[in-house]
């Protein structure tokens, strides 16, 4: 009997029919393998039942091939109930870390705690209303992303699209109900068991994806190279040029360390520990050193020790490598390619415990802004960004590229509030380091007193496109390299010289001002350009929640919060202009 080869006895004694789907149907089937219990431990009975089960298998294959053909023809397909469970299960699994409860003391005052609880409850009430009205606009971006990443093209006006939307919205509500309960000191599970059901489905799919194909006697093993390519494909539309370069460097290191053909499922915690140790000993600029060419990772580290070559700093290991490697393996776990993230708890703590770039002190700023080009408000240098970019970074918290990349059309009046909008023209590839930088922000009152709006109006009248015409994009799409080339020597020339001081130190100074204003870790701070890491550290939830409450604010609402960012120990009144 041909079907007998797909019968296998499970650990409970029951005989299971398990058969791998044909190659090329990934994304159109639920998991990589089809699995059904025969319900019996008798092989003869199982063989008879296998004939009927096999027909179900062939039906699934036909459905998948039909769906693939429609997708390839760019025609919408209908989702099966299994597809809906699979897609919603992936979201439920992936959202678990975002809503992970923090067991450490948060240091919140009762007022802060109540305010955060009120925010979550407000969001939850809104979702209840949406669910009751069958309004799925809130989850539409999530649905479209799930469908795109998994190879489905589904018409948004079909019942199956709405069914998937309803399932995701129910799961999202259940997640936020867990948060509200926890904030109230309760561990009570939501009444709707949708999350439990979806997570159980996802576990079944992952188990099936890693199962043994009895026909060939081999295990499904996605290679590291294939997984990396999938990771890049999933994110390429959202990465800036500089992010692509950074990600490629980290993922290239994984290939260098493990080999492109290394099965992801076979990467163990011990292997990750060894590779992490070698990463800490990796010499700087490895690819540029002729003496290291052609060497293995271990040989590179050994040679670096022999020649006393400088190795990667702990900040580089954490921010340039682990910041990519950890999310990559999170994706592998989510897709069922590996059971756990082998790099999850890895962190380089050899050096300092935080960012080496220091903030400016009040004395630094007083010295800096008493010197040219800030001696008077009217004598702008030939490159006006020399005058304005440091002030923008100080009062708006902008990064160098953001400050130098402002366009004249970005300066707008939004409902009576002078604002910076960071808008992109249709079809334009204008990207920012964080999602929240696309949030319009009010112009700080201090900049207005210094004549920033009048300067912008002058540039507009002159027909300039860039607020600072001298600012050009580099190969990574960033602005302002020239500014650092001037700024660092300028600091030294006026006697401000200390390890860790860079142009980016203005942003650290802004972060400190947010903290002194009582805004640290708030959604308002995140919307104004505060660090996402601060929001995650201060709150029970992260990412999705931060995106929800850290964007979409009116600039008129944000203005009084930004106005709280002050530097009382420095006097910049000499830069004010007459009305």
ZADOKOL-506469 format. One record per residue (C-alpha): residue number from 0; x negated, y negated, z. Coordinates in Angstrom, 3 decimals. Each point is the difference from the previous one (the first is absolute). Layout:
REM residues N
  nr        u        v        w
 NUM        X        Y        Z
...
***
This chain:
REM residues 579
  nr        u        v        w
   0    0.000    0.000    0.000
   1   -1.542   -3.331   -1.147
   2    1.400   -2.004    2.913
   3   -1.585    2.258    2.615
   4   -3.329   -1.801   -0.291
   5    1.598   -3.118    1.515
   6    1.264    1.774    3.119
   7   -1.994   -0.449    3.187
   8    0.698    0.977    3.584
   9    0.057   -3.005    2.350
  10   -1.189   -0.079    3.607
  11    3.503    0.772    1.318
  12    0.189    3.137   -2.118
  13    2.464   -1.367   -2.544
  14   -0.917    0.244   -3.665
  15   -0.328   -3.307   -1.854
  16    0.101   -0.746   -3.729
  17   -2.735   -2.565   -0.669
  18   -1.020   -1.138   -3.458
  19   -2.016   -2.923   -1.256
  20    1.642   -2.377   -2.436
  21   -1.618   -0.267   -3.454
  22   -2.777   -2.551   -0.328
  23    0.926   -3.435   -1.237
  24    3.230   -0.305    1.983
  25   -1.424   -1.702    3.087
  26    2.266   -2.854    1.045
  27    3.034    1.661   -1.552
  28    0.176    2.896    2.453
  29    0.336    0.055    3.780
  30   -3.497    1.059    0.970
  31   -2.362    2.086   -2.107
  32    1.673    3.338    0.734
  33    3.498    1.461    0.127
  34    0.760    1.963    3.171
  35    3.098    1.913    1.100
  36    0.523    2.614    2.705
  37    1.607    3.251   -1.138
  38    1.519    0.353    3.473
  39   -1.223    3.559    0.394
  40   -3.054    1.900    1.139
  41    0.732    2.927   -2.327
  42   -2.069   -0.167   -3.196
  43    2.515    1.856   -2.180
  44    2.803   -2.363    0.987
  45   -2.337   -2.952   -0.471
  46   -0.802    1.161   -3.539
  47    3.684    0.060   -0.909
  48    0.583   -3.451    1.482
  49   -3.081   -1.307   -1.791
  50    1.842    0.234   -3.326
  51    2.574   -2.558    1.158
  52   -2.591   -2.189    1.720
  53   -2.128   -0.008   -3.154
  54    2.926   -1.433   -1.935
  55    0.123   -2.918    2.440
  56   -3.717   -0.483   -0.572
  57    0.467   -0.116   -3.785
  58    2.840   -2.506    0.442
  59   -2.305   -2.250    2.034
  60   -2.686    0.254   -2.676
  61    2.487   -0.888   -2.729
  62    1.231   -3.000    2.005
  63   -3.567   -1.193    0.560
  64   -0.919    0.373   -3.671
  65    3.128   -1.868   -1.015
  66   -0.741   -2.785    2.478
  67   -3.581   -0.222   -1.235
  68    1.116   -0.145   -3.621
  69    2.415   -2.815    0.812
  70   -2.662   -1.871    1.936
  71   -2.481    0.368   -2.849
  72    2.661   -1.341   -2.344
  73    0.411   -2.886    2.467
  74    3.562    1.004    0.723
  75    1.531   -0.130    3.485
  76    0.529    3.308    1.806
  77    2.412    1.093    2.707
  78   -1.488    0.989    3.343
  79    0.962    3.350    1.470
  80    0.785    0.273    3.733
  81   -3.402    1.676    0.388
  82   -1.714   -2.982   -1.618
  83    1.803   -2.401    2.326
  84   -1.075    2.009    3.055
  85   -3.560    0.199   -1.291
  86   -0.312   -3.733   -0.724
  87    1.707   -1.117    3.208
  88   -2.072    2.519    1.950
  89   -3.184   -1.558   -1.344
  90    1.137   -3.421    1.180
  91    0.948    1.352    3.425
  92   -3.406    1.652    0.330
  93   -1.964   -3.030   -1.217
  94    1.908   -2.439    2.226
  95   -0.783    1.946    3.173
  96   -3.404   -1.652    0.492
  97    1.423   -3.466   -0.676
  98    2.470    0.429    2.844
  99   -2.403    1.780    2.359
 100    0.721   -1.093    3.551
 101   -2.871   -1.583    1.901
 102   -0.528    1.548    3.438
 103   -2.582   -2.569    1.103
 104    1.050   -3.089    1.990
 105    0.866   -2.764   -2.457
 106   -0.500   -2.972    2.279
 107    3.284   -1.559   -1.095
 108    1.886   -2.381    2.202
 109    3.650    0.788    0.628
 110    0.955   -2.815   -2.364
 111   -2.222    1.334   -2.793
 112    1.366    3.493    0.503
 113    3.581   -1.252   -0.125
 114   -0.713   -2.032   -3.127
 115   -1.484    2.981   -1.813
 116    2.909    2.205    1.070
 117    2.417   -2.627   -1.294
 118   -1.803   -0.082   -3.356
 119    0.193    3.774   -0.422
 120    3.642    0.073    1.118
 121    0.831   -2.741   -2.497
 122   -1.621    2.009   -2.779
 123    1.839    3.124    1.126
 124    3.372   -1.769    0.071
 125   -0.628   -1.245   -3.523
 126   -0.701    3.532   -1.200
 127    3.160    1.307    1.701
 128    1.948   -2.596   -1.944
 129   -1.739    0.933   -3.256
 130    0.718    3.692    0.531
 131    3.647   -0.698    0.738
 132    0.326   -2.059   -3.189
 133   -2.032    2.432   -2.141
 134   -2.432   -2.850   -0.608
 135   -3.355    1.608   -0.780
 136   -1.921   -3.087   -1.109
 137   -2.200    0.217    3.111
 138   -1.375    3.416   -0.953
 139   -0.127   -0.518   -3.761
 140   -3.770   -0.744   -0.053
 141   -0.622    3.161    2.048
 142    2.160    2.113   -2.326
 143   -1.610   -1.332   -3.159
 144   -3.469    0.624    1.416
 145    0.843    3.573    0.995
 146    1.445    0.742   -3.423
 147   -2.934   -1.544   -1.845
 148   -2.680    1.771    2.038
 149    1.698    3.355   -0.463
 150    0.598   -0.302   -3.734
 151    3.769   -0.583   -0.031
 152    1.911   -2.484   -2.105
 153    3.485   -0.329    1.437
 154    2.667   -2.476   -1.007
 155    0.818   -2.264    2.988
 156    3.747    0.215   -0.630
 157    0.322    3.771    0.413
 158    1.477    1.883    2.944
 159   -3.289    1.805    0.631
 160   -1.907   -3.300    0.236
 161    2.559   -1.265    2.511
 162   -0.137    3.287    1.913
 163   -3.784   -0.269    0.325
 164    0.368   -3.647    1.048
 165    2.559    0.917    2.652
 166   -2.234    2.765    1.352
 167   -3.021   -2.305    0.273
 168    2.054   -2.752    1.645
 169    1.362    2.468    2.563
 170   -3.540    1.164    0.756
 171   -1.234   -3.580    0.340
 172    2.833   -0.776    2.419
 173   -0.911    3.077    2.035
 174   -3.632   -1.166    0.150
 175    1.003   -3.420    1.304
 176    2.457    1.554    2.459
 177   -2.975    1.912    1.432
 178   -1.911   -3.275    0.349
 179    2.897   -1.792    1.709
 180    0.501    2.907    2.402
 181   -3.713    0.054    0.832
 182   -0.051   -3.748    0.604
 183    2.855    0.519    2.454
 184   -1.985    2.707    1.771
 185    1.899    2.939   -1.476
 186   -1.195    2.995   -1.985
 187    3.489    0.926   -1.147
 188    0.120    1.320   -3.562
 189    2.267   -1.697   -2.573
 190    3.470    1.505   -0.432
 191   -0.581    0.351   -3.735
 192   -2.279    3.047   -0.414
 193   -1.054   -0.995   -3.520
 194   -3.654   -0.502    0.979
 195   -0.282    3.460    1.540
 196    1.580    1.551   -3.090
 197   -2.245   -1.873   -2.431
 198   -3.187    0.744    1.928
 199    0.911    3.693    0.128
 200    0.474   -0.058   -3.778
 201   -3.362   -1.694   -0.483
 202   -1.749    2.584    2.186
 203    1.546    2.774   -2.073
 204   -1.195   -1.644   -3.216
 205   -3.522   -0.460    1.340
 206   -0.127    3.610    1.150
 207    1.151    1.158   -3.415
 208   -2.573   -2.194   -1.738
 209   -2.796    1.630    1.983
 210    1.320    3.547   -0.346
 211   -1.592    2.966   -1.705
 212    1.005    0.838   -3.554
 213    0.390    3.783    0.134
 214   -0.234    0.302   -3.762
 215   -3.582   -1.244   -0.097
 216   -1.025    0.570    3.602
 217   -1.391   -3.522    0.235
 218    0.864   -3.032    2.080
 219    1.099   -3.342   -1.408
 220   -3.040   -2.251    0.420
 221    0.085   -3.528   -1.300
 222   -3.530   -1.243   -0.549
 223   -1.375   -3.161    1.552
 224   -0.473   -1.539   -3.428
 225    3.634    0.580   -0.967
 226    1.295   -1.329    3.335
 227   -2.128   -3.138   -0.326
 228    1.357   -0.661   -3.474
 229    3.558    0.395    1.310
 230   -0.742   -2.450    2.820
 231   -1.320   -2.559   -2.470
 232    2.976    0.452   -2.316
 233    2.421   -0.549    2.888
 234   -1.578   -3.302    1.032
 235   -1.549   -1.508   -3.127
 236    2.872   -2.428   -0.584
 237   -0.416   -1.539    3.461
 238   -3.795   -0.274    0.251
 239   -2.036   -3.095   -0.785
 240   -3.231    0.327   -1.956
 241   -2.078   -0.301    3.152
 242    2.131    2.632    1.741
 243   -0.498    2.362   -2.945
 244   -3.770   -0.420    0.265
 245    0.051    0.560    3.760
 246    2.255    3.055   -0.251
 247   -2.080    1.494   -2.801
 248   -3.161   -0.315    2.089
 249    1.575    1.875    2.921
 250    1.589    2.708   -2.146
 251   -3.183    0.409   -2.038
 252   -1.740    0.666    3.301
 253    2.474    2.816    0.749
 254   -0.769    1.588   -3.367
 255   -3.723   -0.455    0.662
 256    0.366    1.639    3.409
 257    2.414    2.864   -0.719
 258   -0.100    0.456   -3.770
 259    2.797   -0.688   -2.473
 260    1.100    3.651   -0.113
 261    0.268    0.345    3.796
 262    3.511    1.275    0.893
 263    1.607   -2.609    2.242
 264    1.681    2.685    2.108
 265   -3.406    1.429    0.970
 266   -1.464   -3.238    1.405
 267   -0.248    0.658    3.732
 268   -0.462   -2.264    2.978
 269   -3.553    1.280    0.404
 270   -0.801   -0.829   -3.632
 271    1.415   -3.494    0.485
 272   -2.060   -0.438    3.177
 273   -3.201    0.918   -1.841
 274    0.774   -2.246   -2.969
 275    0.881   -2.874    2.332
 276   -3.354    0.378    1.736
 277   -1.767   -0.137   -3.360
 278    2.035   -3.057   -0.997
 279   -1.329   -1.824    3.066
 280   -3.533    0.760   -1.159
 281    0.571   -0.929   -3.650
 282   -2.423   -2.685   -1.213
 283    1.304   -3.322   -1.236
 284    0.149   -0.515   -3.784
 285   -0.526    3.725   -0.529
 286    0.776   -0.089   -3.722
 287   -2.499   -2.806   -0.656
 288   -3.000    1.781    1.541
 289   -1.996    2.087   -2.482
 290   -1.507    2.084    2.788
 291    3.471    1.357    0.840
 292    1.155    0.858   -3.490
 293    0.953    3.630   -0.500
 294   -0.045    0.806    3.718
 295    2.815    1.658    1.923
 296    1.706   -1.826    2.842
 297   -2.073    1.776    2.636
 298   -3.199   -0.695   -1.954
 299    0.915   -3.701   -0.289
 300    0.409   -0.253    3.758
 301   -3.228    1.889    0.647
 302   -1.938   -2.194   -2.438
 303    1.477   -3.131    1.566
 304   -1.288    1.128    3.389
 305   -3.475    0.747   -1.389
 306   -0.267   -3.360   -1.778
 307    1.734   -1.908    2.813
 308    2.587   -1.392   -2.424
 309    2.840   -2.115    1.422
 310    3.203    2.022    0.334
 311    3.659   -0.971   -0.253
 312    1.207   -2.239    2.801
 313    2.780    1.310    2.202
 314    2.322   -2.702   -1.362
 315   -0.688    1.230   -3.533
 316    0.680    3.605    0.968
 317    3.299   -0.945    1.634
 318    1.291   -2.659   -2.361
 319   -1.430    1.040   -3.366
 320    0.141    3.787    0.308
 321    2.311    1.283    2.740
 322    2.648   -2.595   -0.873
 323    0.395    1.861   -3.310
 324   -0.868    3.556    1.007
 325    2.592    0.224    2.796
 326    2.992   -1.144   -2.123
 327   -1.140    2.301   -2.798
 328    0.157    3.042    2.252
 329    3.307   -1.242    1.436
 330    1.345    0.285   -3.547
 331   -1.460    3.503   -0.270
 332    1.819    0.993    3.198
 333    3.234   -1.565   -1.220
 334   -0.228    1.861   -3.308
 335   -0.689    3.305    1.721
 336   -3.557    0.313   -1.347
 337   -1.524    0.340    3.474
 338    1.464    0.651    3.443
 339   -1.659   -2.895    1.872
 340   -2.121   -3.073   -0.629
 341   -3.600    1.067    0.787
 342   -1.154   -3.639    0.245
 343    2.926   -1.276    2.089
 344   -1.929   -0.624    3.229
 345   -3.295   -1.012   -1.589
 346   -1.331   -3.464    0.817
 347   -3.490   -1.473   -0.004
 348   -0.566   -1.530    3.421
 349   -3.780   -0.302   -0.148
 350   -0.119   -3.773   -0.035
 351    2.315   -2.781    0.962
 352    3.597    0.744    0.825
 353    1.539   -2.457   -2.428
 354   -0.503   -2.292   -2.963
 355   -3.568   -1.414   -0.091
 356    1.220   -3.272   -1.485
 357    0.372   -2.405    2.885
 358    2.433   -2.895    0.276
 359   -1.257   -3.572    0.058
 360   -0.221   -1.706    3.376
 361    1.456   -3.447    0.611
 362   -3.558   -1.376    0.007
 363   -0.675    1.641   -3.374
 364    3.107   -1.554   -1.527
 365   -0.647   -3.433    1.491
 366   -3.521    0.018   -1.456
 367    1.153    1.335   -3.362
 368    2.819   -2.446   -0.637
 369   -2.008   -3.066    1.048
 370   -2.406    0.656   -2.882
 371    0.439   -0.607   -3.730
 372    2.185    0.746   -1.898
 373    2.344   -0.636    2.938
 374   -1.488   -3.320    1.072
 375    3.006   -1.862   -1.402
 376    3.281    1.145   -1.521
 377   -0.500   -1.933   -3.241
 378   -3.413    1.189   -1.210
 379    0.761    3.399   -1.519
 380   -3.010    1.892   -1.382
 381   -0.335    0.889   -3.673
 382    1.441    3.401    0.929
 383    3.075   -0.829    2.126
 384    0.196    3.569    1.309
 385   -3.082   -0.792    2.099
 386    2.168   -2.471    1.940
 387    3.371    1.759    0.001
 388   -0.678    3.769    0.065
 389   -1.536    0.062    3.521
 390    2.874   -2.119    1.336
 391    2.568    2.233   -1.712
 392   -1.679    3.091    1.446
 393   -0.022   -1.564    3.467
 394    3.623   -1.154    0.090
 395    1.680    2.545   -2.302
 396   -2.116    3.069    0.769
 397   -0.682    0.582   -3.703
 398   -2.846    2.159   -1.202
 399   -2.601   -1.610   -2.233
 400    1.493    1.450   -3.188
 401    3.505   -1.073    1.017
 402   -1.045   -3.558    0.814
 403   -2.023   -0.393   -3.202
 404    2.636    1.737   -2.117
 405    2.888   -2.388    0.730
 406    1.660   -1.385   -3.115
 407    1.635   -3.367   -0.362
 408    3.350    1.722   -0.576
 409   -0.385    1.860    3.314
 410    0.611   -3.253    1.898
 411    3.771   -0.419    0.208
 412    2.720   -1.543    2.098
 413    2.251    2.781    1.299
 414    3.166   -1.388    1.564
 415   -1.840   -3.073    1.188
 416   -3.088    1.851    1.266
 417   -3.327   -0.465   -1.865
 418   -1.125    3.559   -0.690
 419   -2.571    2.184   -1.730
 420    1.733    2.725   -2.000
 421   -2.630    2.218   -1.723
 422    2.346    0.832   -2.858
 423   -1.040    1.989   -3.071
 424    1.162   -0.706   -3.531
 425    1.990    2.696   -1.774
 426   -2.217    2.895   -1.018
 427   -2.985   -1.470    1.821
 428   -2.351    2.111    2.084
 429   -0.356   -2.223    3.075
 430   -0.716    2.081    3.045
 431   -0.851   -0.705    3.594
 432   -1.751    1.876    2.764
 433    3.237    0.505    1.938
 434    3.685    0.115   -0.892
 435    0.795   -2.801    2.424
 436   -2.265   -2.452   -1.792
 437    2.814   -0.173   -2.600
 438    2.210   -1.419    2.764
 439    0.353   -3.765   -0.547
 440   -1.520   -1.932    2.888
 441    0.462   -3.596    1.134
 442   -2.840   -2.479   -0.346
 443   -1.499   -0.758    3.406
 444    0.890   -3.517    1.214
 445   -3.692   -0.768    0.578
 446   -0.781    0.584   -3.692
 447    2.855   -2.309   -0.952
 448   -1.451   -2.714    2.272
 449   -3.313    0.458   -1.804
 450    1.590   -0.577   -3.412
 451    0.264    3.534   -1.315
 452    3.362   -0.584   -1.706
 453   -1.240   -3.216   -1.615
 454   -3.058    1.833   -1.287
 455    2.224    2.743   -1.450
 456    2.211   -2.616   -1.677
 457   -3.078   -1.636   -1.519
 458   -1.176    3.333   -1.412
 459    3.474    0.648   -1.424
 460    0.066   -3.434   -1.658
 461   -3.412    0.718   -1.526
 462    1.374    3.154   -1.627
 463   -2.174    2.361    2.032
 464    1.054    3.650    0.321
 465   -2.203    0.904    2.947
 466    0.148   -2.215    3.063
 467   -3.797    0.247   -0.048
 468   -1.056    0.039   -3.687
 469   -3.517    1.156    0.875
 470    1.410    3.293    1.283
 471   -0.332    2.961   -2.382
 472    0.874    3.679    0.421
 473   -2.798    2.521    0.385
 474   -0.032    3.546   -1.406
 475    2.185    1.165    2.898
 476    2.611   -2.689   -0.564
 477   -1.078   -1.998    3.064
 478   -0.796   -3.689    0.349
 479   -2.594   -1.962    1.912
 480   -3.398    1.704   -0.266
 481   -1.518   -3.403   -0.764
 482    1.463   -1.374    3.226
 483   -1.873    2.495    2.182
 484   -3.191   -0.753   -1.951
 485    0.353   -3.627    1.130
 486    1.585    0.476    3.408
 487   -2.511    2.325    1.672
 488   -3.075   -2.146   -0.748
 489    2.042   -3.054    1.017
 490    0.689    1.528    3.427
 491   -3.690    0.644    0.553
 492   -0.922   -3.483   -1.199
 493    2.174   -1.639    2.674
 494   -1.237    2.321    2.750
 495    2.846    2.513    0.189
 496   -1.771    3.316   -0.204
 497    1.209    3.086    1.826
 498    0.287    3.667   -0.957
 499    3.446    0.814   -1.331
 500    0.973   -3.510   -1.096
 501    1.359   -0.066   -3.540
 502    2.749   -1.799   -1.889
 503    2.306    2.816    1.150
 504   -0.636   -1.198    3.564
 505    2.642   -2.674   -0.640
 506    2.563    2.784   -0.225
 507   -1.189    1.461    3.307
 508    0.301   -3.459    1.528
 509    3.562   -0.197   -1.345
 510    0.771    3.403    1.556
 511   -1.214   -1.283    3.365
 512    2.212   -3.069   -0.391
 513    3.004    2.249   -0.660
 514   -0.823    1.843    3.204
 515   -0.320   -3.211    2.015
 516    3.363   -1.131   -1.406
 517    1.651    3.166    1.324
 518    0.601    1.363   -3.512
 519   -2.426    2.924    0.067
 520    1.592    3.162   -1.375
 521    3.290   -1.664   -0.940
 522    1.815    0.333   -3.299
 523   -0.347   -3.763   -0.441
 524   -3.774    0.262    0.353
 525   -0.104    2.772   -2.577
 526    2.106   -2.078   -2.399
 527   -2.366   -2.953    0.451
 528   -2.956    2.155   -0.959
 529   -0.847    1.660    3.282
 530   -1.706    3.358   -0.111
 531    2.202    3.052   -0.503
 532   -2.274    1.798    2.473
 533    1.033   -2.448    2.723
 534    3.659    0.706   -0.703
 535   -0.542    3.770    0.113
 536   -1.982   -0.230    3.230
 537    2.632   -2.136    1.690
 538    3.120    1.857   -1.064
 539    1.402    3.485    0.100
 540    0.350    0.169   -3.766
 541   -2.087   -1.051   -2.939
 542   -0.172   -0.505   -3.777
 543    3.635    0.447   -1.097
 544    1.289   -1.811    3.073
 545   -2.620   -2.707   -0.402
 546    0.968   -0.394   -3.635
 547    3.633   -0.348    1.048
 548   -0.539   -2.627    2.685
 549   -3.263   -1.502   -1.271
 550    1.403   -1.237   -3.295
 551    3.068   -1.701   -1.350
 552   -0.058   -2.876    2.521
 553    0.968   -3.468   -1.166
 554   -2.915   -2.405    0.174
 555    2.180   -2.434    1.957
 556    0.238    2.676    2.724
 557   -3.747    0.701   -0.073
 558   -1.053   -3.666    0.114
 559    0.395   -0.557    3.782
 560   -1.887    3.250    0.613
 561   -2.873   -1.032   -2.267
 562   -0.060   -3.430    1.640
 563   -0.896    1.759    3.267
 564   -3.357    0.924   -1.567
 565   -2.091   -2.822    1.422
 566   -3.612   -0.688    0.937
 567    0.276   -2.459    2.913
 568   -3.748   -0.059    0.653
 569   -0.902   -1.504   -3.376
 570    0.938   -3.422   -1.357
 571    0.745   -0.174   -3.731
 572    1.926   -3.270    0.079
 573   -2.716   -1.652   -2.126
 574    1.283    2.099   -2.916
 575    3.561   -1.313    0.219
 576    1.160   -2.266   -2.806
 577    2.401   -2.920    0.154
 578    3.602    0.764   -0.960
***
